[in-house]
Amino acid sequence: MSFVPDRNWIRASDQPPLAIAHRGASAYAFDNTLTSFEIAHALGAEMWEVDLRLSADGEPVVFHDETMAAITGREDRLSDLSYAQIAKVTAAAGRPAPLLDEVIALAQQCETALYLDAKQPEVMRAAVKRLLAARFERAILGTAQSEAIAELRAEGCPYPLSLLAGPGVPLIDRAVACGADIVHPCWEHVGERPDQLLTPEFFAEARRHGMPVVTWHEERMPVLRALMAKPVLGICTDQPELMRRYRDRVPNGPQIVCHRGLCTLTPENTLASAQAAYSAGYDIVEIDLQQTSDGHLVVHHDVTMDRTTTGSGAIRELPLEEVRKADAGIKLSSFHKGQKVPLLREIVDCAHRNGGGLYVELKEADPIAVVEEVSKILPTEKVFYWSFCRDYLATIASKFPQSWLMARAEDYGSVEECLADLQPDIVEFNATNADPESIREVRRAGAQAMIAYMGNDIEVMGRVVDLSPDLLNLNYPYLAQRLLEKRPQVLLDAE
């Protein structure tokens, strides 16, 4: 029996709008690359918007532009190049263009739906063949060309078809005429509040014709939240995490600390990494502090610049000007080229703008200068401090007794000893020494319990999550979020 996908899933009315990653998570990686789709999956997107063009040798290639100009500076048309040529050029530029078959395979692995934006009529037929060959269930084919939709509908296309159009076009009438299943207004550039153009009358007319609505890509939070409250099938966005923010999805879950920011998806200890963590709705960003030779406080983990930046040498021996010359993003990906080693002040400002907290680890930095800098902007309850150097913590406890301190249980013979030394406000456990009774002991003392786990083993993460600590310090916060969304929180007895 031949495979026939279900077309009716697009008409489910009891689901929130799908987070459709526009060309993948294109705010965090080169668009239309496997990396952008992998990041989109990590950030909670249920569907990926994928641009398609046909190569000279008939391969459906995932690529947006008509020419290679944005990559090579030359106007070579994609349709005049073989896939081998396209692959070579895009790989050399650090943004390899995958085949549709590769994206289909990845989507099946991630259990993600696909929204295929066909830039040429002929690529739509090729896409349908590839989808059917892979027995792919949830896919939508979209295009701005109504004639192409009419032709595919006449040929019995088994997948839903979506008509895209800009402002000023009688979208629903045109969609009815060509036999489209879905209407997709592309109104992102129509003023500050294009959502207000999606009136009740528009939705009533779309419903009358049985047509779900998918919207343009949107990253402005007021507009995005307004769209999420409307009866739409899905919303395209460069930042799918904005639609799946942790604190919105798990309002009663533990506070999540993003270790060095969202460090597995963005360059660690950079402004980009901190902002990504806050954008995803996580509560706290952990940062590491060093001090330059001329006394400036900078956010960087290692004593030397070499591992994560294009610079070299010990930070304490370099003036700020030298530290800031280095690129702190390009070693992760050329997409992040231009990121700098941030000043402490810049990260503090980022936390303040986003209403987020900070976990400040002092590596080699003057503790008095650190607390004074942070306290100018952030209230006491938004920050806690830790260091391998106990003298730093003792200085903070003495000079700034209102400040919150953290201690690691593993550094003491018992939880009781840990709580007695400097009276920490937070006690950190790890995945091997955390247990319910120790967490209760911390809470009975009036402190909070945090568990640090930097791995991505889903079974270990599950055990950590089930202990229901007050805070989780993680490299992979999105894995914990996925678990927390699926299960009720396990509450410990907080006697």
C-alpha positions in Angstrom: 0.0 0.0 0.0 1.5 3.4 -1.0 2.2 6.0 1.7 -0.4 8.8 2.0 0.3 11.5 4.6 -2.5 12.9 6.9 -3.6 16.3 5.7 -6.0 17.0 8.5 -3.5 17.8 11.2 -3.3 21.4 10.1 -6.9 21.9 11.2 -6.5 21.0 14.9 -8.0 23.9 16.8 -7.0 23.0 20.3 -3.2 23.5 20.0 -1.1 26.7 20.6 0.6 28.1 17.5 3.5 26.2 16.2 6.9 27.7 16.7 8.2 27.6 13.1 11.9 28.3 13.0 12.5 30.7 10.1 15.2 29.1 8.0 16.1 27.3 11.2 17.2 29.3 14.3 18.7 31.9 12.0 19.4 34.3 14.8 22.0 31.8 16.0 23.5 30.2 12.9 23.7 30.7 9.2 20.2 30.3 7.8 19.1 27.1 6.0 22.0 25.0 7.4 21.8 21.8 9.3 23.3 23.7 12.3 20.5 26.2 12.2 17.9 23.4 12.2 19.6 21.5 15.0 19.6 24.7 17.1 16.0 25.3 16.3 15.2 21.9 17.6 17.1 22.5 20.8 15.2 25.8 21.3 11.8 24.1 21.1 10.7 24.7 17.5 8.0 22.2 16.3 8.5 23.0 12.7 11.3 24.4 10.4 10.7 26.8 7.5 13.0 25.6 4.7 13.8 27.5 1.5 14.2 25.3 -1.6 15.8 25.8 -5.0 16.7 23.4 -7.7 20.3 22.9 -8.8 21.3 22.5 -12.4 21.4 18.8 -12.0 17.9 18.6 -10.5 18.7 18.4 -6.8 16.4 20.2 -4.3 18.9 22.4 -2.4 18.1 24.2 0.8 19.0 27.8 0.0 17.2 31.1 0.0 18.7 33.5 -2.6 18.5 33.2 -6.3 22.2 33.8 -6.7 25.4 33.2 -4.7 26.2 36.9 -4.4 25.8 37.0 -0.7 28.5 34.3 -0.3 30.9 34.8 -3.2 30.1 38.4 -4.3 29.3 37.0 -7.8 25.9 36.8 -9.4 26.1 33.0 -10.3 22.6 31.7 -10.3 22.0 28.7 -8.2 20.0 27.0 -11.0 23.1 27.2 -13.2 25.3 25.3 -10.8 25.5 21.6 -10.0 24.9 20.6 -6.4 28.6 19.6 -6.2 29.5 23.2 -7.1 27.0 24.7 -4.6 28.2 22.4 -1.8 31.9 23.3 -2.4 31.3 27.0 -2.4 29.0 27.1 0.6 31.1 24.8 2.6 34.2 26.9 2.0 32.2 29.9 3.3 31.4 28.0 6.5 27.7 27.8 5.7 27.2 24.5 3.8 23.9 24.2 1.9 22.3 20.8 2.6 20.1 18.8 0.3 16.4 18.5 1.1 17.0 14.8 1.8 19.4 15.7 4.6 16.9 18.0 6.2 14.2 15.5 5.9 16.4 12.9 7.7 17.2 15.3 10.4 13.6 16.4 10.9 12.6 12.7 11.2 15.3 12.2 13.8 14.1 15.3 15.7 10.4 14.5 15.1 9.9 17.9 13.7 7.5 19.1 10.9 8.6 20.9 7.8 7.3 24.0 6.1 8.9 24.1 2.7 9.1 27.5 0.9 9.6 26.7 -2.8 11.3 29.5 -4.6 10.7 27.9 -8.0 7.6 26.0 -9.2 9.6 23.0 -10.5 11.2 22.4 -7.1 7.8 21.7 -5.5 7.3 18.5 -7.5 10.8 17.3 -6.6 10.1 18.1 -2.9 6.9 16.1 -3.0 8.7 13.1 -4.4 11.4 13.3 -1.7 8.9 13.6 1.1 6.8 10.7 -0.1 9.9 8.5 -0.6 10.9 9.2 3.0 7.3 8.6 4.2 7.4 12.0 5.8 4.2 12.8 7.6 3.9 16.5 8.6 4.9 18.8 5.9 3.5 22.0 4.3 4.5 23.2 0.8 4.4 27.0 0.5 5.0 29.4 -2.4 4.1 32.9 -3.5 3.2 31.6 -6.9 -0.5 30.8 -7.0 -0.2 29.1 -10.4 2.2 26.6 -9.0 -0.3 25.8 -6.2 -3.1 25.3 -8.8 -0.9 22.9 -10.8 0.0 20.8 -7.8 -3.5 20.8 -6.5 -4.7 19.5 -9.9 -2.0 16.8 -9.8 -3.3 15.6 -6.4 -0.5 16.8 -4.1 -1.0 14.9 -0.9 0.5 17.6 1.3 -1.2 20.9 2.4 -0.3 23.9 0.2 0.2 27.4 1.5 0.0 30.6 -0.4 2.4 33.4 0.7 1.7 37.1 -0.1 2.7 40.5 1.0 0.5 43.4 2.0 -2.1 44.8 -0.4 -2.9 41.4 -2.0 -6.4 39.9 -1.7 -4.8 36.8 -0.1 -7.8 34.7 0.9 -9.5 35.3 -2.5 -6.4 34.3 -4.4 -5.9 31.3 -2.1 -9.4 30.1 -2.8 -8.9 30.5 -6.5 -5.8 28.4 -6.7 -6.8 25.8 -4.2 -4.5 26.5 -1.4 -5.1 25.0 2.0 -3.3 27.7 4.1 -2.9 31.4 3.9 0.4 33.0 4.9 0.5 36.8 5.1 4.0 38.2 4.9 3.4 41.4 6.7 6.5 41.8 8.9 7.4 45.2 7.4 4.0 46.8 7.7 4.6 49.1 10.6 5.3 48.5 14.3 2.2 46.4 14.9 1.3 44.3 11.8 -0.5 41.9 14.1 -3.3 44.4 14.4 -4.0 43.9 10.6 -5.0 40.3 11.4 -8.6 41.3 12.4 -11.4 39.0 13.5 -13.0 39.6 10.1 -9.8 38.2 8.4 -9.9 35.1 10.6 -13.6 34.6 10.1 -13.2 34.7 6.3 -10.2 32.3 6.5 -12.3 29.9 8.7 -15.2 30.1 6.2 -13.0 28.6 3.6 -11.4 26.1 6.0 -8.0 27.8 5.8 -5.6 27.9 8.7 -3.3 31.0 8.9 0.5 31.0 9.2 2.2 34.3 9.8 5.4 36.1 8.8 8.6 35.8 10.8 8.5 37.8 14.0 10.9 38.6 16.8 9.4 41.7 18.4 8.0 40.5 21.7 4.8 42.6 21.8 3.9 41.6 18.3 4.9 38.0 18.9 2.8 37.7 22.1 -0.2 39.2 20.3 0.2 36.8 17.5 0.4 33.9 19.9 -2.9 34.9 21.3 -4.6 34.8 17.9 -6.1 31.6 16.2 -3.1 30.9 14.0 -1.6 27.6 13.0 2.0 28.7 13.4 4.3 31.7 13.5 7.6 31.9 11.8 10.5 33.3 13.8 14.3 33.6 13.7 14.2 33.0 17.5 11.9 30.0 18.2 12.8 30.2 21.9 10.8 33.4 22.2 7.7 31.3 21.7 8.8 28.6 24.1 10.3 30.5 27.0 11.2 28.4 30.0 9.5 30.5 32.6 6.3 30.6 30.5 6.3 26.9 30.0 7.4 25.8 33.4 6.2 28.6 35.7 6.8 26.6 38.9 10.0 24.9 37.9 13.4 25.4 39.5 15.5 28.4 38.6 17.7 27.5 35.7 21.3 28.8 35.6 22.9 28.9 32.2 26.5 28.0 32.7 28.6 30.6 30.8 25.4 31.7 29.1 23.8 29.5 26.5 27.2 28.1 25.9 26.5 25.0 23.8 24.7 27.1 21.1 26.6 30.4 21.3 30.1 31.5 22.3 30.6 31.1 26.0 30.8 34.1 28.3 29.8 36.6 25.6 27.0 39.1 25.3 25.5 36.8 22.6 25.4 33.9 25.0 23.9 35.9 27.9 21.2 37.4 25.7 20.3 34.0 24.2 19.9 32.6 27.7 17.6 35.4 28.8 15.7 35.3 25.5 14.9 31.7 26.1 13.4 32.6 29.5 16.1 31.1 31.7 16.5 32.9 35.0 20.2 33.3 35.7 23.4 33.4 33.7 26.7 32.2 35.2 29.8 34.2 34.3 33.5 34.0 35.1 35.6 37.1 35.9 39.2 38.0 35.2 41.0 41.3 35.6 43.2 42.9 32.9 46.6 44.4 33.6 45.1 47.9 33.7 42.4 46.9 36.2 39.3 46.3 34.1 36.9 43.5 35.0 36.2 41.2 32.0 34.0 38.1 31.5 36.2 35.2 30.5 36.7 31.7 31.9 40.3 30.8 31.3 43.3 32.6 32.7 44.6 32.9 29.1 42.9 34.1 25.9 43.9 31.2 23.7 41.2 28.6 23.9 38.1 30.7 23.1 39.4 33.8 21.3 41.8 34.8 18.6 44.0 36.4 21.2 46.8 34.9 23.2 48.4 35.3 26.6 47.3 35.7 30.2 44.5 38.3 30.7 46.1 39.6 33.9 49.2 40.6 31.8 47.2 42.2 29.0 45.6 45.7 28.9 41.9 46.0 28.1 42.6 47.3 24.6 44.5 44.0 23.7 41.8 41.8 25.3 39.1 43.6 23.3 40.9 43.3 20.0 40.4 39.5 20.1 37.4 37.8 18.5 35.6 35.7 21.1 33.0 34.2 18.7 34.7 33.0 15.6 36.2 29.8 17.1 32.7 28.5 17.7 31.4 29.6 14.3 32.1 32.2 11.7 28.5 33.2 12.2 29.5 34.7 15.5 32.5 36.5 14.1 33.0 39.9 15.9 31.9 38.9 19.4 34.2 40.5 22.0 35.3 39.5 25.5 32.7 41.5 27.4 33.2 43.9 30.2 31.5 42.9 33.5 29.4 46.1 33.1 28.1 45.0 29.8 26.8 41.7 31.1 25.3 43.3 34.2 23.5 45.8 31.9 22.2 42.8 29.8 20.9 41.1 32.9 19.2 44.3 34.0 17.5 44.9 30.6 16.1 41.3 30.6 15.1 41.2 34.2 17.5 38.3 34.7 19.9 37.2 37.5 23.7 36.5 37.6 25.9 33.9 39.2 29.3 35.5 39.4 32.3 33.3 39.7 35.5 35.2 40.5 38.5 33.7 38.9 41.2 36.4 39.2 39.4 39.6 40.1 39.2 42.0 42.9 36.1 41.0 44.9 35.4 44.5 46.3 35.5 46.0 42.8 33.3 43.2 41.5 30.6 43.6 44.0 30.7 47.4 43.7 30.3 47.2 39.9 27.4 44.7 40.0 25.6 46.5 42.9 25.3 49.7 40.8 22.7 48.1 38.6 21.4 44.8 40.1 19.6 44.3 43.4 21.1 41.9 45.9 18.6 39.2 45.3 19.4 39.0 41.6 23.1 38.0 42.2 25.1 35.4 44.0 28.9 35.0 44.1 31.4 32.1 44.3 35.1 31.5 43.9 37.7 28.8 44.3 39.5 31.4 46.4 37.9 31.4 49.8 39.6 34.7 50.7 37.5 36.4 47.9 34.3 35.0 49.5 35.4 36.0 53.0 36.1 39.5 51.8 32.6 39.8 50.2 31.0 38.4 53.4 32.8 40.9 55.5 32.5 44.1 53.3 29.1 43.3 51.8 27.2 41.2 54.3 24.0 41.6 52.4 25.4 39.9 49.3 24.5 36.3 48.5 27.2 33.6 48.5 27.3 30.1 47.2 29.3 27.2 48.5 30.0 23.7 47.0 29.1 20.7 49.1 31.9 18.8 47.6 34.5 21.2 49.1 33.5 20.2 52.7 33.4 17.0 54.7 29.7 17.3 55.3 26.7 19.5 54.4 26.7 20.8 58.0 30.3 22.0 57.6 29.5 23.7 54.3 26.5 25.5 55.8 28.6 26.6 58.8 31.4 28.2 56.8 30.5 31.7 55.6 26.8 30.8 56.0 26.1 30.5 52.2 22.7 31.4 50.8 23.1 28.7 48.1 24.7 25.2 48.4 25.7 23.6 45.1 25.6 19.8 44.7 26.6 17.8 41.6 24.9 14.8 39.9 26.8 12.3 42.1 26.5 13.8 45.6 22.9 15.3 45.5 20.3 13.4 47.4 16.9 14.3 48.9 18.0 14.4 52.5 21.0 16.7 51.8 18.7 19.1 49.9 16.3 19.1 52.9 19.1 19.8 55.2 20.1 22.9 53.2 16.5 24.1 53.1 16.1 23.6 56.9 19.0 25.9 57.3 17.2 28.6 55.3 19.4 28.2 52.2 18.7 27.1 48.7 19.9 23.9 47.0 21.4 24.0 43.5 22.6 21.0 41.4 25.2 21.5 38.8 25.2 19.1 35.8 27.2 20.0 32.7 26.5 16.8 30.7 23.7 15.9 28.3 23.0 12.3 29.3 19.2 12.3 29.4 19.0 9.7 32.1 21.3 11.6 34.4 19.4 14.8 33.6 16.2 13.1 34.5 17.5 12.0 37.9 18.7 15.6 38.6 15.4 17.1 37.6 13.5 14.6 39.8 15.4 15.8 42.8 13.6 19.2 42.3 16.3 21.5 43.6 15.8 25.2 43.9 18.2 25.9 41.1 19.8 23.9 38.3 23.2 24.9 36.9 23.5 23.5 33.4 25.3 23.5 30.0 22.2 22.1 28.4 19.2 23.9 29.9 16.9 23.1 27.0 17.2 19.3 27.8 16.1 20.0 31.4 13.3 22.2 30.1 12.1 19.4 27.8 11.9 17.0 30.7 10.2 19.5 33.1 7.6 20.2 30.5 6.7 16.5 30.2 6.5 15.6 33.8 5.0 17.0 37.0 7.5 18.6 39.3 8.7 16.3 42.1 8.4 18.4 45.2 10.7 17.6 48.2 9.5 17.9 51.7 10.7 21.4 52.7 10.4 20.9 56.4 
